[in-house]
Amino acid sequence: MYQYTLQCVEWFFKQGCSLVILACNTASAKALRTIQQKDLPLIAPDKRVLGVIRPTTEVIGQFTKTNKVGIVGTNGTIQSGSYPIEIAKFYPEIKVYQEACPMWVPLVENNEYKNESANYFIKKHLDNLLQQDNDIDTLLLGCTHYPLLLDKLKQFTPLHISIVSQGEIVAKSLIDYLKRHPLIEEKCKKKGGIEFYTTDDTTDFNNKATIFWGEEITSKHVTLTPITQ
């Protein structure tokens, strides 16, 4: 995960990007810190790489009254322990409960998440999480795929529990970051377009990415090369 993420970051830098956001919890958990501390000073000291975990953990305390927070994510994100570690830095009084949900991403990417067959896997993992403590009042969606499951999640989550997704949180955090780092902000184009690239098969990527984007997209294929330092 680390090496692959680093190659992707390097590719973006070569396209002229001054700021790269790892819009993936697993990559943020397993690669971001090493890239920031070890690689950036060597390959691009004037550029920045940000993730999605830190912005979320900085504000998660605003959503809970019981100080009991449940987190659902991929195996990699949950096993990394990144969320409990980061939340403890800002809110040591919060107790964190986690549940890995390995089937949720495949359900989304294969466009099966709206089907009745998805109910079993969604309910199973929510039950596993919520049974850990009856006072959990906040559910954090620790994966960028999971907001597409929101309707299903609401179906199986008690009404008193707040479901928190990261999109708006990360966007607001980015605005604040750019205000605090004007030299980076000045390098960002204000009227840029939107382009999609994939290291995978473009047809497959287009089909899956359209689910997220909400309209048909066309991507270009990219072949990554190993980093040399």
C-alpha positions as CSV (number, residue, x, y, z in Angstrom):
1,M,0.0,0.0,0.0
2,Y,2.8,2.5,0.9
3,Q,4.8,1.9,-2.3
4,Y,1.8,2.0,-4.5
5,T,0.5,5.2,-2.9
6,L,3.9,6.8,-3.2
7,Q,4.0,6.1,-6.9
8,C,0.6,7.7,-7.3
9,V,1.7,10.8,-5.4
10,E,4.8,11.0,-7.5
11,W,2.7,10.8,-10.7
12,F,0.5,13.7,-9.5
13,F,3.6,15.8,-8.8
14,K,4.8,15.2,-12.3
15,Q,1.5,16.5,-13.6
16,G,2.2,19.8,-11.8
17,C,0.0,19.2,-8.7
18,S,1.3,21.1,-5.6
19,L,-1.2,19.5,-3.2
20,V,-2.3,15.9,-3.2
21,I,-5.1,14.5,-1.0
22,L,-5.2,10.8,-0.3
23,A,-9.0,10.4,-0.5
24,C,-8.7,6.9,1.0
25,N,-8.7,6.0,4.6
26,T,-6.5,2.9,4.1
27,A,-3.9,4.9,2.2
28,S,-4.1,7.7,4.8
29,A,-3.6,5.1,7.6
30,K,-0.8,3.1,6.0
31,A,1.1,5.5,3.8
32,L,0.5,9.1,4.6
33,R,2.8,9.7,7.6
34,T,5.8,7.9,5.9
35,I,5.3,9.9,2.7
36,Q,5.1,13.2,4.6
37,Q,8.1,12.6,6.9
38,K,10.4,10.4,4.8
39,D,9.7,11.0,1.1
40,L,8.5,14.6,0.7
41,P,11.7,16.2,2.0
42,L,13.6,14.2,-0.7
43,I,11.4,14.2,-3.7
44,A,9.3,17.4,-3.4
45,P,10.0,19.6,-0.3
46,D,7.8,22.4,-1.7
47,K,4.7,20.2,-2.2
48,R,2.2,18.7,0.3
49,V,0.3,15.5,0.8
50,L,-2.8,15.4,3.1
51,G,-5.1,12.6,4.2
52,V,-8.7,12.2,5.4
53,I,-8.2,10.8,8.9
54,R,-6.7,13.8,10.7
55,P,-9.4,16.3,9.6
56,T,-12.1,13.8,10.8
57,T,-10.5,13.1,14.2
58,E,-10.0,16.8,14.9
59,V,-13.8,17.4,15.0
60,I,-15.4,14.0,15.9
61,G,-15.8,15.2,19.5
62,Q,-18.4,17.7,18.2
63,F,-20.8,14.9,17.3
64,T,-20.9,12.8,20.4
65,K,-22.6,13.4,23.8
66,T,-21.8,10.1,25.4
67,N,-18.1,10.1,24.3
68,K,-18.7,6.7,22.8
69,V,-17.8,6.6,19.0
70,G,-18.1,3.6,16.7
71,I,-16.0,3.4,13.5
72,V,-16.6,1.2,10.5
73,G,-13.9,0.8,7.8
74,T,-11.8,-1.6,5.7
75,N,-9.6,-4.3,7.3
76,G,-6.6,-2.2,6.6
77,T,-7.9,1.0,8.2
78,I,-9.2,-0.8,11.3
79,Q,-6.1,-2.9,11.8
80,S,-3.9,0.1,11.6
81,G,-5.4,1.5,14.7
82,S,-5.1,5.0,13.2
83,Y,-8.5,6.3,14.4
84,P,-8.2,5.4,18.1
85,I,-4.6,6.8,18.1
86,E,-5.6,10.1,16.4
87,I,-8.8,10.6,18.3
88,A,-7.0,10.2,21.6
89,K,-4.7,13.1,20.7
90,F,-7.7,15.5,20.4
91,Y,-10.3,13.8,22.7
92,P,-8.7,11.5,25.2
93,E,-12.1,11.2,27.0
94,I,-13.7,9.5,23.9
95,K,-13.8,5.7,23.8
96,V,-13.5,4.3,20.3
97,Y,-15.1,1.0,19.1
98,Q,-14.2,-0.4,15.7
99,E,-15.6,-2.9,13.2
100,A,-14.0,-4.0,9.9
101,C,-16.5,-4.5,7.1
102,P,-14.6,-6.3,4.3
103,M,-17.7,-6.8,2.1
104,W,-18.9,-3.3,2.0
105,V,-16.5,-1.9,-0.6
106,P,-17.2,-4.8,-3.1
107,L,-20.9,-4.2,-2.6
108,V,-20.5,-0.6,-3.7
109,E,-18.0,-1.2,-6.5
110,N,-20.1,-3.9,-8.0
111,N,-23.3,-1.8,-7.7
112,E,-24.9,-4.4,-5.5
113,Y,-25.3,-2.1,-2.4
114,K,-29.0,-1.3,-3.1
115,N,-30.1,-4.9,-3.4
116,E,-31.7,-6.9,-0.6
117,S,-28.7,-9.2,-0.6
118,A,-26.6,-6.4,0.8
119,N,-28.7,-6.1,3.9
120,Y,-27.1,-9.2,5.6
121,F,-23.6,-7.8,5.4
122,I,-24.6,-4.3,6.4
123,K,-26.7,-5.4,9.4
124,K,-24.2,-8.0,10.5
125,H,-21.3,-5.5,10.9
126,L,-23.5,-2.8,12.4
127,D,-24.8,-5.2,15.0
128,N,-21.2,-6.4,15.8
129,L,-20.2,-2.8,16.4
130,L,-23.2,-1.6,18.4
131,Q,-23.2,-4.6,20.6
132,Q,-19.8,-3.5,22.0
133,D,-21.4,-0.7,23.9
134,N,-25.1,0.4,24.3
135,D,-24.0,4.0,24.7
136,I,-22.4,4.5,21.2
137,D,-24.1,7.6,19.8
138,T,-21.9,8.4,16.9
139,L,-21.1,6.2,13.8
140,L,-18.2,7.3,11.7
141,L,-18.0,6.1,8.2
142,G,-14.2,5.5,7.9
143,C,-14.2,4.7,4.2
144,T,-15.0,7.0,1.2
145,H,-17.2,4.2,-0.3
146,Y,-19.5,4.1,2.6
147,P,-21.6,7.2,2.1
148,L,-23.3,5.4,-0.8
149,L,-24.6,2.9,1.8
150,L,-26.2,5.7,3.8
151,D,-29.8,4.7,3.1
152,K,-29.1,1.1,4.1
153,L,-27.1,2.2,7.2
154,K,-30.0,4.4,8.4
155,Q,-32.3,1.4,8.0
156,F,-30.3,-0.6,10.5
157,T,-29.0,2.1,12.8
158,P,-31.0,3.3,15.8
159,L,-32.4,6.8,15.4
160,H,-30.4,8.3,18.3
161,I,-27.1,7.5,16.6
162,S,-25.5,10.2,14.4
163,I,-24.0,8.9,11.2
164,V,-20.9,11.0,10.2
165,S,-19.4,10.9,6.7
166,Q,-16.1,12.6,5.9
167,G,-16.8,14.5,2.7
168,E,-17.9,17.8,4.1
169,I,-15.5,17.6,7.0
170,V,-12.5,17.1,4.7
171,A,-13.6,19.9,2.4
172,K,-13.9,22.4,5.2
173,S,-10.6,21.3,6.6
174,L,-9.0,21.9,3.2
175,I,-10.4,25.4,3.0
176,D,-8.9,26.1,6.4
177,Y,-5.6,24.5,5.4
178,L,-5.2,26.7,2.3
179,K,-6.0,29.8,4.4
180,R,-3.2,28.9,6.8
181,H,-0.8,28.0,4.0
182,P,-1.0,30.8,1.4
183,L,2.1,29.7,-0.5
184,I,0.4,26.4,-1.3
185,E,-2.9,28.1,-2.0
186,E,-1.2,30.4,-4.5
187,K,0.0,27.4,-6.5
188,C,-3.5,25.9,-6.9
189,K,-5.3,26.7,-10.0
190,K,-8.7,28.4,-9.4
191,K,-10.3,27.6,-12.8
192,G,-9.0,24.1,-13.4
193,G,-10.9,21.3,-15.1
194,I,-11.7,17.8,-13.9
195,E,-9.9,14.8,-15.3
196,F,-10.0,11.2,-14.3
197,Y,-7.1,8.8,-14.4
198,T,-6.8,5.1,-13.5
199,T,-4.1,2.5,-13.2
200,D,-6.8,-0.1,-13.8
201,D,-8.9,-1.0,-16.8
202,T,-10.6,2.2,-18.0
203,T,-13.9,0.6,-18.8
204,D,-14.2,-1.0,-15.4
205,F,-13.1,2.2,-13.7
206,N,-15.6,4.3,-15.7
207,N,-18.4,2.0,-14.6
208,K,-17.5,2.0,-11.0
209,A,-16.5,5.7,-10.7
210,T,-19.8,6.8,-12.3
211,I,-21.6,5.3,-9.3
212,F,-19.7,7.9,-7.1
213,W,-19.7,10.8,-9.5
214,G,-23.4,10.5,-10.3
215,E,-22.9,10.9,-14.1
216,E,-21.0,9.2,-16.8
217,I,-17.3,9.8,-16.8
218,T,-14.4,8.9,-19.1
219,S,-11.0,8.1,-17.7
220,K,-7.5,7.8,-19.1
221,H,-5.1,4.9,-18.3
222,V,-1.9,5.6,-16.4
223,T,1.1,3.2,-16.0
224,L,3.0,3.9,-12.8
225,T,6.8,3.4,-12.6
226,P,8.7,2.6,-9.4
227,I,10.1,5.5,-7.4
228,T,13.9,5.9,-7.5
229,Q,15.6,7.9,-4.8
